[in-house]
C-alpha cells in the first residue's frame, strides 16, 4: 500500500476520449489499493438523465438545476471502482451508448454543472488516497495532485480501442463513426471555455499508441513506487520531477493556460 499523508495521495490521469484512462486508472488503483473514480461517468450520468426525462442538454439552466436536484451517491465495486448512482440508480448500464457520448459534450461545457461536479469530485478525494481520471483533474479539480499523468494516443488507435470496447459490451459500433465522433468530442473538450482538456505543466506525458494499457499502468505504478533518494517510497506531497515521455501533442498555449487555471 502506498504511504498515506494527511489525506492520502491523489493521482490525476487526464487525456482525450478513448485513450485508455479508465483501464489504466483502474489497474493503477487496484495495484495501490485505493479507490478509482472515472469523473466522465458523472457527466455521462447527468447527460443520460437529462435525455431520459426530456431535458434539452443545451438548456444550461435546466441541466444545472437538474444536476443539483439529483441525489448523487458513489459506491465502490468489489475492486474499488467508484460507481455513480443518481436517485438510487446505478447508471453504469445506461451511459456508454454513443448518443450519450455525443450529447455529453454540451453537458460538460456547462459552467454550473462543472462547478457542481468538481465539488463532488474533490469530496471523493478529500479524505483518502485516490486515482481519478478525466479531462481537468490535474489542472483544475486537484491542481495539487501528487502525480499528474497526461495520457495520449493517435486518434486511429483510440477509435479502435473504443470500437473493441463497445463490441465486447454488445453495443452497436462502427469504426469510422466512432473516429469522427471522437474527433468532434476532442475538439469540443479542447475548445470549451471552462476547464478545457489540457495538460498541466507538471504532468508526465505518456503516449500509449504503441503500448498496451497494462504497460502504461506498470509505468505509472513504477513511477509512484520509485524510491526517493533516501531509499523509501515517496511520501504524499513529495512530487516527482516532471518527466516527459515525449512532447505533448496539446498546443503550448493550452498547456500554459491549464497551469494557470489553478483551483478557483
Ligand atoms: O471520459 P468520458 O468520455 O467518459 O467523458 C464523458 C464526457 O465528459 C466527455 O464529453 C468529456 C467530459 N469530461 C469532462 O469534461 N471533464 C472530466 N473531468 C471528465 C469528462
Boltz pocket constraint, residues with backbone or C-beta under 6 A from the ligand:
constraints:
  - pocket:
      binder: B
      contacts: [[A, 17], [A, 18], [A, 39], [A, 40], [A, 41], [A, 43], [A, 44], [A, 101], [A, 104], [A, 105], [A, 108], [A, 133], [A, 134], [A, 135], [A, 136], [A, 137], [A, 185], [A, 189], [A, 195]]
      max_distance: 6.0
